[in-house]
């Protein structure tokens, strides 16, 4: 009767359907010396689980947080201070500069760069226009191919009628 019950519990254990009480019964059975011969191969498994359950961690667990949070707080304060200095220092020294505040050479370089970027922008805009033109030409070409297919079908039908 006990052996039949253990066999059922082993089957449930293999299907992961046992409760904690049933697993405790299995561990107690395999701890004893009266294990059925056909279940001997389960004995080391359950003995390992029993031993592993008795193991304890003996080292101290540090509960005090490290001072990294203080370090990160100071870094965030420093970052805010740098941002504030970056925003307010230019205003303390006469505010933002205008084009007239720069030398003649710097003004010429600025205007040349501005013209180059305007030309680049214009060329990009023309490129998108040419793509639109190519799409329109492609659509018209497809319409022409469809009409050519109709002519081919018409000529084939005409040839069939003339041959008959």
N, C-alpha and C positions, 0 to 999 in steps of 0.2 A: 504494500500500500504506500509506504514512504517512498520507495524507489519509483513507483509510478508517478507520484506527485513531483518528485525531483525531475523526472524526465519531462513532465509538462512545463515545469518552471524553466528548465534549460531551453525548451523550444520557445517559450515566451521571451526569455532573455535574448535569444538569437534574433528574434523579431523586434526587439526593443519595445516590448509591451509590459515589462515587469514593473511593479511598484517598488518603493524603497524597502518595504517589509519583506517582499519576496526575494529581493536581492540579498537582504540580511540573512534570510533562511538559507539561500544558496551558499553564502560565505561560511555560515556555521556548519553546513553539511560537509563542505569540502575541507574545513579545518579539522574535522574528525578523521579517525583512522578507518572508519567503515565506509569507504567509497566504493561503489560498484566498479568492476573492472572496465566496463565499456565507457565509464565516465572519468577515468583516470587522467586523460589528456586535458580536462578542464581544471584539475586540481592546481597546477602552478599559476594559472590565470587568477583564480579566486584567492589564492594565498598572496599573490602580489598585491591585489586590491586591498586585502586586509592589512598588509604591512604598510602600504602607501597611506592608508587611512590613519595609521598610528604615527606617522612622521609629523614632526612639528618644526617650524621655522624658529631658530633660536637667536638670530641676529636682531639687534635693535633697529627699529625703523625710525629714521629721523622725521620728526613731525614739524620741525621748524623750517619754514620756507627760506630759501636762500635769498641773498640781498640783490638778486637780479631785478626784482620789481622796482627797487629804489633806483637802480641804474637806468632802467627804461623810463622811469618818471623824469629823471634829470635829462635824459636825451630828448624827450618830448618838450621839456621846458626850453632847452637850448634851440631846438628846431623852431619853436614859436618865436623865440627872441631873434633868431636870424631872419625869419620872414618879416617880422615887424621892422627890423633895421633896413631890410631891403626895400620895404615899402616907403618908410619915412625919411631915410637919409637923402635920397635924391630931391625931396621937397625942401629939405633944410638948406641945400646948396643951390638955390635959385630955381627949383622946379624943373620940369621937363624942358629940354632944349628944343628950339625951333630950327628950321633950316638956315635961318639967318645967323644963328649962333656958331655955325661951322665955318671953316676956312673955305676959300674959293675952290681949292683942289678937292676937298671932301665933298663939296656941293656938286662939282662936276662928276665925281665918281658915283654919287648917289643918283644923279639924273641919268647917267649911262646905264647903271644897273636897272633903273626903273624902265628905261626904253627897251632894254634887252628882255626884261620879263614881260613887258607889254607885247613885244613881237612874238615871244614864245607862246603867250596866251592866245594871240591871234592865230598863229599857226596851228595850235591845237584845235581851236574852234573851226578852222578851215578843214582840218582832218575829219572832224565829226560831220561836217557838211559833205565832204567827198564820200564818206561812208553812206550817208543818206542817199546820195546820187547813185552810188553803186547798187544799193538796195532797190531803188526805183528802176534802174536799168535791168536788174535781174528779174524783177516782176514782169516788166514788159517783154523780156526775152522768153519767159515761161508762157506768157499769153500767146506769143508768136508760135512757140512749139506746139501748143494745144491746137491752134488753127492749122498748122501743118499736118498734124495727125488726122484732123478731119478731112483734109484734102487727100491724104493717102488712103483713108478708108473710102472716100468717094471714088477715087480712081480705081481701087481694087474692085469695088462693086460694079463700076462701069465696064471694066475689063471682063468680068464674069458675064455680064449681060451681052456683050458683043461676041463672046466666044460661043454662046448658046444660040 
